[in-house]
């Protein structure tokens, strides 16, 4: 018998430390005199599967003073649309973007938040999830929507917004954002412009720019044509003054091990073969 697990965002092994680092970030803000203890903050999270922002919600439920959770989507804005309307609709075009971890149309962790919004009653959740599976959409109750919108704000950033955010943050702060974090930065700016709300905010930076070197370098005006990925890593390293992460640097010298490709329908067969049970 085999037991399989995945270290993706539905795993509590990911959610638990994420809850903790929001408390840690709050303590850092207090130490930096950006907020007084007990005063609320906002948290802005770029997300597609609703994992990291769910951890922020759980931190809020654990007592962290939070007045707004800002959910930042890329152009696959199913979450932003849901928060604004109460209707979750996956029947839309899917886009491949420079922030691939957010390229999601069915957000797995959202079900956990819905459970809380429905007073931990399983019935409505089962109905909504069944409707999503069979019809591709569902609409939550007015009461659940009111609860959702009292804490959450949803916004999105397209590719141009994302590139602009990378460039602006680098020129203004000397901080080089990856495309995912740049989506959060852009949506936070839009939220502030829309609401005039200047509450101190934690912006979750959810990836490394080194993993998206070409997109990041192009955003700050560098020519990446005719350059391989490893040359771009070194160029990025010289710009930010940081060493290329070891796991990325060593790829240049490692042999390619996994070459198999399969469609999702064939995954079960491939896994059984991998563990010697085919």
C-alpha positions, -999 to +999 in steps of 0.1 A: +000+000+000+011+035-008+000+068+007+005+098-016+007+135-005+013+167-023+030+198-009+007+222-028-015+248-012-042+224+000-018+207+023-019+218+060+019+215+060+018+247+039-010+265+056+003+261+092+036+281+087+018+306+065-005+314+094+025+319+116+044+343+093+015+367+092+018+371+130+056+375+125+050+402+099+027+420+123+054+419+149+079+433+124+056+462+116+053+470+153+091+469+157+094+492+127+068+516+142+045+512+112+016+501+134+008+502+171+001+469+188-036+460+186-043+483+156-056+465+125-037+460+093-046+449+058-031+418+041-028+416+003-021+382-012-016+372-048-034+339-051-050+315-075-058+285-053-068+306-023-042+289+000-020+317+012-048+341+017-068+314+035-039+312+059-042+350+064-079+345+072-071+318+097-045+341+113-074+367+116-096+340+132-067+333+156-067+369+168-045+388+144-059+423+140-069+424+103-095+448+088-092+438+051-079+408+031-071+418-004-073+389-029-051+397-059-058+377-091-041+378-125-061+378-157-076+344-147-097+365-123-123+339-112-116+348-075-118+385-080-151+382-098-164+359-071-156+382-043-172+411-061-204+393-073-209+362-051-210+340-083-182+316-089-180+308-126-153+287-142-169+288-176-144+312-191-113+313-212-081+301-195-050+322-199-013+312-195+005+341-179+038+351-165+024+342-130+017+305-136+010+295-100-021+317-103-033+303-136-063+284-120-100+283-127-110+260-099-097+273-066-094+243-042-090+261-009-120+284-014-143+255-002-127+259+032-136+296+035-171+289+022-175+264+051-167+292+075-191+316+058-219+290+060-215+287+098-197+254+093-228+237+078-219+211+052-252+212+033-247+245+014-211+236+006-221+202-009-248+220-030-224+246-043-196+222-051-220+198-068-233+227-089-197+237-098-189+201-109-221+197-130-229+231-142-196+250-139-208+277-116-226+285-083-239+315-064-235+318-026-263+331-004-268+368+003-258+363+039-226+345+029-218+372+004-222+399+030-198+381+053-173+376+025-173+413+014-171+426+049-136+413+051-124+405+015-117+427-015-110+412-049-090+428-077-069+417-107-039+427-127-033+419-164+001+414-180+007+451-186-002+459-150+022+433-138+051+445-158+044+481-147+044+470-111+077+453-114+093+484-130+077+508-105+087+488-074+122+485-086+127+521-095+109+534-064+121+510-037+150+491-053+130+459-048+127+434-076+093+417-076+085+384-092+054+384-115+031+369-087+041+394-061+038+421-087+001+412-092-004+418-055+015+451-057-007+463-086-040+452-070-030+469-037-023+502-056-057+499-073-074+492-040-059+523-024-068+545-054-104+531-054-110+535-017-085+561-004-077+536+024-041+540+035-042+513+063-007+497+068-006+466+047+014+434+045+020+425+009+028+388+006+057+382-018+051+347-029+079+337-053+115+345-063+123+368-092+151+343-101+124+318-111+110+342-136+141+360-148+131+367-184+098+383-175+114+403-147+143+416-168+120+425-196+098+445-172+127+467-161+137+473-197+165+448-203+169+430-236+166+392-231+167+381-267+193+356-277+202+349-241+198+315-223+182+311-189+215+308-171+229+340-186+198+357-175+202+344-140+236+359-138+224+392-152+196+393-126+221+385-099+243+414-108+213+438-108+199+429-074+232+421-057+221+386-046+236+352-053+216+330-077+198+305-055+218+273-054+191+250-066+187+271-098+224+276-103+232+239-102+206+230-128+232+240-155+253+210-145+227+184-138+214+158-162+177+158-171+161+130-152+124+131-158+114+132-194+080+116-194+049+137-204+013+126-200-022+141-202-041+144-170-064+115-179-033+092-179-018+103-146-031+073-126-015+048-150+018+068-149+019+069-111+012+031-109+041+025-133+064+048-113+058+028-081+061-005-099+024-015-098+016-013-135 
